[in-house]
Amino acid sequence: MKSELIVDVQQKEISIALTEDSRLVSLQKESRNIAYAVGDLYLAKVRKLMPGLNAAFVDVGYDKDAFLHYLDLGSHFKAYSEFIKEALEDPKKIPSPANFKPTEEIPKQGSITDILSQGQQLLVQIAKEPISSKGPRLTTEISFTGRFIILIPFSEKISISNKIKSTEEKIRLRQLIGSIKPKGFGVIVRTSAENKRVAELNQEMRTLVKCWEDSIAKMQRSQPPALIFEEESRAVGVIRDIFSSDFETIYVNHKETMEQIQNYVAIIAPEKKEIVKLYTKEIPIFDHFNITRQIKSSFGKTVSFKSGAYIIIEHTEALHVIDVNSGNRAKAGNDQETNALDVNLKAADEIARQLRLRDMGGIIVIDFIDMNKAEHRQTLYDHMRQIMANDRARHNILPLSKFGLMQITRQRVRPALDITTSETCPSCFGKGEIQPSLLFTDKLEEKIDYLVNHLKVHKFVMYIHPFVDAYIKKGLISLYGKWRRKYGRNFKIVPDEAMAYLEYRVIDNTGKSVDIKEESDMQSSQSKSGSKIKHRDKEEN
């Protein structure tokens, strides 16, 4: 299977698309200045204890207080608490976790009020990002994730991934990690560590220990709430988690981000360093790799797939509901039972892809087409389990109920990705009326004239819908050619599939967006609404 990673870095947002055989299977969008991401460390203060929930609300600087449950304190909380207290009392000295031998574990049925106090300072880690109206969820069981291992302070335990099947390899890794692991730290060995040399593991071990020491030093200089440690860039984080030998290319349209990824790949797989490539073409990177078209067709309420069948996806606060419909297949020549099984199997393939693509979590209820034969229902259940086996998120699948419903629970760490595929009118600015489409080219020329002669911006790229681009560039003597002769040849017009029909945007030579909305664009809207109000007032008088 050919796997490619496409990274689109924009001024405010970074989008990362994973394709398998050119088919989009995962998409992540995040702000470039995102805060409260999973793995980040904060120096926080306990704001309020909630005995009824056996939890505490903690101030980490977010609009909503973060949530820390008793069970998320970790079994070695007492050693951790003593360490934090000593580190904050003497900022000139960084204590070692090895000096804080794990004391007796806190009782699983204990009370939060016996462990924490209001105003207490804690070093916390984001376990779940803010979702909907909820603040972040926290843990005090700190961990630092690397490519091969996960480092856990205040623990001595060495755990090996269950996906490593060889008993000999497990014994080798356990002995190897035990010989290089510092005292006071526990380690979880990841699947990617299989057959790795001691030098590679030791290098990563030292790097993660250095991250811990730097975090404690920064904590001692900070006042809560404060960000202490930030996870690597999102692109690097995705590669760290999903990188495999199947990756053929990683395309990035931003030089700095490309260098970060290239440096990371050079560490974890030097032989693969050359697969990271900088994308420099004028056509948007997602358009070039057909990502934009797949996003438009894959998101939204209704998603069609092969043979005319389709699924309807509804999101609620409590769960996600998916309805499977046969569409044109109802007219197929086979009997109803065979058609139902065929549609359900294809729907299962698409649903498994949608769960990964949208990162849907929590409870998912699927209403498949009814099937009378028990063996067909079992076939569908087995097929769903098989195709979901590659899903990295923890999940549980239940067999079809007597009502034909399948229930799936899936780990939710980040908010589900909800992309609106319908396009709002970019031309009327709220008026409800637009200029004739035929005059849109005149408007584009006015904007070019405004940029060149008023704003004095001569080097820029204007992105427009591909249909409009084709129109202004048709013929030997095209509109595009006339504009370049009139306003200079330093600007370019490039098609962008993400644009609506009468939409446009401008990027200057530094990569920043240029706002070219003039007062005239908005005045007609305001004047019309104002005249309507005046007219209504006259009628009322």
WOWO-V424353 format. One record per residue. PSI is psi in whole degrees, -180 to 180 (none if undefined). OMEGA is omega as a letter, one per 30 degrees, with the letter a starting at -180 (none if undefined). Layout:
{{PSI OMEGA} {PSI OMEGA}}
//
This chain:
{{129 a} {118 a} {133 l} {146 l} {125 a} {120 a} {116 l} {108 a} {115 l} {179 a} {-41 a} {-13 a} {150 l} {132 a} {134 a} {119 a} {131 l} {126 l} {145 l} {116 a} {45 l} {8 l} {127 a} {124 a} {-17 l} {138 l} {130 l} {132 l} {131 l} {149 l} {146 a} {-19 l} {37 a} {143 l} {165 l} {43 l} {155 l} {130 l} {-17 l} {145 l} {138 l} {142 l} {118 a} {171 l} {135 l} {122 a} {-39 a} {135 l} {139 a} {87 a} {-33 a} {-35 l} {-7 a} {48 a} {174 l} {146 l} {129 a} {138 l} {112 l} {9 a} {-3 l} {160 a} {-41 l} {142 l} {142 l} {160 a} {125 l} {109 a} {155 a} {-40 a} {-13 l} {5 l} {-26 a} {151 a} {-25 a} {38 a} {-33 a} {-46 l} {-41 l} {-45 a} {-42 l} {-39 l} {-49 a} {-42 a} {-45 a} {-40 a} {-38 a} {-29 a} {-32 a} {87 a} {-15 a} {-10 a} {131 l} {110 a} {160 l} {136 l} {-23 a} {-25 a} {-8 a} {81 a} {137 a} {120 l} {-170 l} {143 a} {149 l} {143 a} {140 a} {-27 a} {19 a} {178 a} {144 a} {-31 a} {-20 l} {-14 a} {-44 a} {161 l} {152 a} {134 a} {-6 a} {139 l} {137 a} {149 l} {113 a} {158 l} {140 l} {119 l} {-34 l} {136 a} {162 l} {131 a} {124 l} {-123 a} {4 a} {145 l} {180 l} {154 l} {139 a} {164 l} {150 l} {5 l} {84 a} {142 l} {149 l} {121 a} {129 l} {-174 l} {-40 a} {-30 a} {163 l} {124 a} {130 a} {108 l} {157 l} {32 l} {152 l} {3 a} {140 l} {119 a} {144 a} {138 l} {136 l} {-17 a} {-11 l} {110 a} {-30 a} {123 l} {-40 l} {-41 a} {-37 l} {-43 l} {-43 l} {-47 a} {-40 a} {-45 l} {-40 a} {-49 a} {-38 l} {-29 a} {-23 a} {-8 a} {130 l} {155 l} {145 l} {5 a} {137 l} {161 a} {136 l} {122 a} {122 a} {164 a} {-34 a} {-11 l} {-7 a} {129 l} {16 l} {152 a} {160 a} {-33 a} {-41 l} {-45 a} {-39 a} {-38 l} {-45 l} {-36 l} {-47 a} {-38 l} {-44 a} {-38 l} {-38 l} {-38 l} {-42 l} {-46 a} {-41 l} {-37 l} {-43 a} {-41 l} {-41 l} {-37 l} {-40 a} {-21 a} {0 a} {163 l} {138 a} {148 f} {142 a} {141 l} {124 a} {-44 a} {133 a} {134 l} {160 l} {168 l} {151 a} {-40 a} {-45 l} {-38 l} {-41 l} {-44 l} {-41 l} {-37 a} {-32 a} {-3 a} {136 l} {172 a} {-13 l} {-18 a} {125 l} {-40 l} {150 l} {113 a} {133 l} {137 a} {17 a} {122 a} {-45 a} {-45 l} {-38 l} {-41 l} {-39 l} {-46 a} {-42 a} {-42 l} {-39 a} {-44 l} {-36 l} {-28 l} {-47 a} {-26 a} {79 a} {-33 a} {-14 a} {6 a} {-35 a} {-10 a} {-16 l} {119 a} {146 l} {128 l} {122 a} {2 a} {158 a} {-33 l} {133 l} {141 a} {-37 l} {-31 l} {-43 a} {-38 a} {16 l} {28 l} {-42 a} {-45 a} {-40 l} {-34 l} {-44 a} {-35 a} {-18 a} {-21 l} {167 a} {176 a} {-41 a} {130 l} {120 l} {151 l} {-161 a} {150 l} {23 l} {-6 l} {162 a} {163 l} {152 l} {127 a} {124 l} {136 l} {134 l} {174 l} {-34 a} {-34 a} {175 l} {138 a} {131 a} {127 l} {130 a} {130 a} {142 a} {-25 a} {-128 a} {-18 a} {-17 l} {-22 a} {4 a} {161 a} {-24 a} {166 l} {163 a} {-41 a} {-43 l} {-42 l} {-43 a} {-44 l} {-44 a} {-46 l} {-42 a} {-39 l} {-43 l} {-37 l} {-38 l} {-41 l} {-46 a} {-38 l} {-42 l} {-39 l} {-41 a} {-36 l} {-42 l} {-41 a} {-45 a} {-6 a} {48 a} {135 a} {177 a} {-138 a} {129 l} {124 l} {125 a} {125 l} {94 l} {165 l} {135 a} {138 l} {135 a} {-30 a} {131 a} {-35 a} {-31 l} {-40 l} {-38 l} {-38 l} {-43 l} {-43 l} {-46 l} {-39 l} {-42 l} {-41 l} {-38 a} {-46 a} {-20 l} {-4 a} {-28 a} {-3 l} {122 a} {-23 l} {140 l} {136 a} {162 l} {132 a} {129 l} {148 l} {164 l} {137 l} {178 a} {-15 l} {3 l} {19 a} {138 l} {133 a} {133 l} {134 l} {137 a} {137 a} {131 l} {113 l} {-38 l} {160 l} {145 l} {142 a} {116 a} {107 a} {126 l} {119 a} {-18 l} {147 a} {129 l} {156 a} {119 a} {1 a} {-29 a} {-18 l} {40 l} {-1 a} {-29 a} {-1 l} {144 l} {163 l} {158 l} {138 a} {-30 a} {-26 a} {4 a} {-34 l} {-34 l} {-39 l} {-40 l} {-42 l} {-38 l} {-40 a} {-39 l} {-42 l} {-40 l} {-40 l} {-48 a} {-46 a} {-24 a} {-51 a} {-11 l} {36 l} {112 a} {-33 l} {112 l} {165 l} {127 l} {124 l} {131 l} {171 l} {143 a} {-34 l} {-44 l} {-39 l} {-44 l} {-35 a} {-46 a} {-13 a} {7 a} {150 l} {164 l} {-40 l} {83 a} {164 l} {-40 a} {-43 l} {-40 l} {-42 a} {-39 a} {-35 l} {-32 a} {-40 a} {5 l} {159 a} {22 a} {-12 l} {158 l} {152 l} {126 a} {137 l} {146 l} {116 a} {-18 l} {-14 a} {145 l} {171 a} {-46 a} {36 a} {156 l} {155 l} {155 a} {134 l} {128 a} {-178 a} {-8 l} {-1 l} {6 a} {148 l} {144 l} {124 l} {114 a} {23 l} {123 l} {168 l} {-32 a} {-27 l} {-31 a} {-22 a} {-40 a} {-37 l} {-46 a} {-40 a} {-37 l} {-45 a} {-36 l} {-41 a} {-35 l} {-40 a} {-45 l} {-41 a} {-40 l} {-39 l} {-40 l} {-41 a} {-39 a} {-34 l} {none none}}
//
